[in-house]
Structure formats: structure tokens, C-alpha cells
Amino acid sequence: MQLYEVARTAHLERIDGDDEVTLLYREKRYDFDEAVAGRAKPLRAGFISSCRFAIRNDIDIIEVNEPLVTRAAVRSLAFVWAARVRAKLRSRPRPIVVAYAIANVPSSVLREHLPFKARMKFELRRPLASLVWASLDRIAYGTADAERLYASEFPARRRADSRLIEALPVAVPAPDREDVDERSTVLFLGDLSRRKGFPDVMAAWPAVRAELPTVRLSIVGRGAGAEEAIKRATHDDRMTVVIDPPREHVFAELEKARVLVLPSRRMPLWREQVGLPIVEGLAHGCVVVTTDQTGIAAWLSENGHQVIEERRVDRDLAPAIVAAAQSELTADDVHRQLPDVDGRVAARRWLYSGEAG
């Protein structure tokens, strides 16, 4: 049983075809794919519906939102309690409670920057996060940042069995291997917003365009910058824009891309945890250009990708894109850097069975 506050396409794709996993979610993410949902069969359930489900069904494993997602704490605790009551009444083993963690914003930062009403809600929920933490049997960390954060947030609490399994993908074979290393597209994928660095990509593109006369820029996604992107593309024959395409089109763009650029910016209440576009770019053999804000920045830097300091994006982004486009890393090289088992899949196997993925 996966009890999530928000469901997105990536969650659905991971359980597509697995009849032993049921996803209960409260809200849809903007990228929720109804076609995948039709196959994965997730269930939308608020507080009462979730508790009713727990009371009426035998559950072996409960995956809750990570404890520092405090808005999920009440629902998580109620669901765990209801499932345990049912197990006791039916003389069944107590369900195992697990979580996957990639949080990277400390409570102290949230207290400093949240508006008054939101801060009051956070203060009321924060003690409940400790109870969620205390209920866990296992927790898998997707980044070293998350592992350090949880050690500092719950230093005196009992520690669940834990493991760091970095959120890295497996390789997606290219359909036409001969053409892979002839790719000459720089791809920005995802939310066309300031926090994802979209305005910085737009500002850097003229310099990249001048330096690399055969390279194209592809913008794929949705968000506040869509209108600007479309307008710019009408005056630039080496720039294409696709707004909110289906997943099949996203994959097609990834297959053509040489460079995936996502220069994430630090916001007062947000920091890039991993970055799904980065993960998908790596899976498709792209050289990644990003900032030191992603939780896998150290791994990217160690493996030849371009990681720049967030405070130097204005100065360093264009040279980093040029360096990535001219990198000696091939798609095969990028693929060889990746694990044999997707990091999220390996984490789930360990969370659900206690065995290595």
C-alpha cells in the first residue's frame, strides 16, 4: 500500500503492471497521466476514505510519505493506526511501515520563511512528523542530502533500519544506436519556471547559439514561461517549443537530445531534490548541465557532467552548456555510469522485502 499526498506519472509508471501494489493518493500532480493511471489503477482517497480502506483491507506493507512531508502526517498516522487495529483484530502480523526520503529543506529554514498562518500549521504538524518517524520500520534515502537532513532533524529518536540508495535510473536503449552520438539538441524539459532555471536558459541561449552553430534548443514542458518561449521560437529557426506534450513525445525529445539542461535555483522554501528531467536525461544518455542544488550533484560532477554553483548561473551557464555539447562523453559512456537497477526500484525492493535491490 502506497499512501501518497500527491500522485504523478512517475509514481504510476513504477507500479504499472504490479497487481500487489495499490496507490492511494489525495491530489494529482499536473503531470498525472490518465492513460497510465488506467493501467495502474490508483485510488483517490482523502482522510476518511483512507482510514476506511485500512479498516476494510488486510495490508502487509504501508509506504507513507516521508516524515518531513508534514502535511501528510495526520493521514499517515491515522492510516497506520487503522491498519494495525485491523491486523490485531484478525490476528495477523503487524503491517510493516516504510518510507522513501529525498527531503532537503531543514525545519529551521521553513520556520524562517513560511508566512505566519502557514508557519503555525507547520508548528502544529511538526511534532506529528516525529510520530511518523517513530512508526517506521525502514527508510530508504534517495540522496545523501536527505540522509544528513534526517540525522539532524531526529537526532534523539529511535532510528528505523535505513539505507542510502541514490536516485539514479537505468539506461534506456536508443532505438537507433548509430545516430545517438550525432545528436545536437540542447533540451530543457519540465516546468518553465524561475526555480527550474528556465529564464537562465533563455538568457544563456544566444551565447550558446553563437558558439555552436549546429546546435538546436528544444523547450518541452509547461508553466509560466510558455508564452515567452513560443514568442522567442517564432524568431529563432534553431529553437523549438512543445507545450505540455504526451509522454511519448517527451521520450522522443529525450532520444534526440545531446544535452539536458536544468539549472535549478534555490528558493526560500524549495530546493531541487533530484529533478525528474535529470533522471530521464541520464536514462536516455544525455550529458547533464545543472546546479549544485540537486541532491545528486556530487555524483554528476564525479561522472563528467556539468555542475555549476547556483550563485554563478548568470556567468557560468552558457559555457557549461557549450562544454557539455562538446564533451567526450557519449551516450554509451553515460549509460555505463548508471546502475543495473533503477535506484527507486532498488529502494522499493529493499523497503518491501528487506533484501538488496
C-alpha positions, 0 to 999 in steps of 0.5 A: 500500500502506497499512501501518497499526498500527491500522485504523478506519472512517475509514481504510476509508471513504477507500479504499472503492471504490479497487481500487489501494489495499490496507490492511494493518493489525495491530489494529482500532480499536473503531470498525472497521466490518465492513460497510465493511471488506467493501467495502474489503477490508483485510488483517490482517497482523502482522510476518511476514505483512507482510514476506511480502506485500512479498516476494510483491507488486510495490508502487509506493507504501508509506504507513507510519505516521508516524515518531513512531508508534514502535511501528510502526517495526520493521514499517515498516522491515522492510516497506520493506526487503522491498519494495525487495529485491523491486523490485531483484530484478525490476528495477523502480523503487524503491517510493516511501515516504510518510507522513501526520503529525498527531503532537503529543506531543514525545519529551521529554514521553513520556520524562517520563511513560511508566512505566519498562518502557514508557519503555525500549521507547520508548528502544529504538524511538526511534532506529528512528523516525529510520530511518523518517524517513530512508526517506521520500520525502514527508510530508504534515502534517495540522496545523501542530502536527505540522509544528513537532513534526517540525522539532524532533524531526529537526532534523539529518536529511535532510528528505523533500519535505513539505507542510502540508495541514490536516485539514479535510473537505468539506461534506456536503449536508443532505438537507433544506436548509430545516430545517438552520438550525432545528436545536437539538441540542447533540451530543457524539459519540465516546468518553465519556471524561475526555480527550474532555471528556465529564464537562465536558459533563455538568457544563456541561449544566444551565447550558446547559439553563437558558439555552436552553430549546429546546435538546436534548443528544444523547450518541452514542458509547461508553466509560466514561461510558455508564452515567452518561449513560443514568442522567442521560437517564432524568431529563432529557426534553431529553437523549438517549443512543445507545450505540455506534450504526451509522454511519448513525445517527451521520450522522443525529445529525450532520444534526440537530445545531446544535452539536458539542461536544468539549472535549478535555483534555490528558493526560500522554501524549495530546493531541487531534490533530484529533478525528474528531467535529470533522471530521464536525461541520464536514462536516455544518455544525455550529458547533464548541465545543472546546479549544485542544488540537486541532491545528486550533484556530487555524483554528476560532477564525479561522472563528467557532467556539468555542475555549476554553483547556483550563485554563478548561473548568470556567468557560468551557464552558457559555457557549461552548456557549450562544454557539455555539447562538446564533451567526450562523453557519449551516450554509451559512456553515460549509460555505463555510469548508471546502475543495473537497477533503477535506484527507486526500484532498488529502494522499493525492493529493499523497503518491501522485502528487506533484501538488496535491490 
